[in-house]
Amino acid sequence: MNIHKNARLTPLRREEMALAVIEGHLTQAQAALTYGVAAKIVARWVERFKAGGREAMLDRSSRPHAMPRQTSQALAERIITLRRQRLTGKHIAIETGVSAATVSRVLKRAGLSR
């Protein structure tokens, strides 16, 4: 995990803040002032700590778990096949009926873009 230089809360500080609120040493409003964040953020970290303990204080990935609208594997393979036949992205888009941007994304993922 990379903590950027302007991060208000590291996992250790999040845990410290959550424990202070849970144990009653600080209210959520006092913790927000002390740690320089909004009360909503304090509530979020307290709930996460209650749900998952110390592990819940770590940063999570922002990558989606599922991408239901991702280009199908069959279409992606067809785009790659057409590219290997030396067709341009624009011609591939016309041939497959998808946008040029979609063709570009598929080719980039496959390592066949410029």
Steps between C-alpha positions, in 0.01 A plus 500: 500500500633842405399782732529832324670790676176693568299209642309603809464152641729201480363158601657543845338843550164366374515225760602745772210731407245216485608363838484846658139537384398144588655518849330835563812717527379718212169570332483473123500880473805533728683227309421678173657821630797322654584295190409767245225309319123523470272333756366281220852363445535427871170309496613301195826388662331419831247277321774330299701437818195350672434277200852383422746603768855602418497349148206725405718807554716422197439670166275314262540460128276726294492247217148373436420139593304442180461674166170378353523723191853398405548393138432127461793266459377382160478856365841587647654198326337604171642851535847357570473267199406788272789707634742218421365513146633859491164680512493846657300574812242693300450210256477252787232718664296502179545125450399405856237768559657645814646845560860587416558570869398144588734363234779715640443377856497134393817542294676681782411219745636246251820699446425558133455877502772738398 
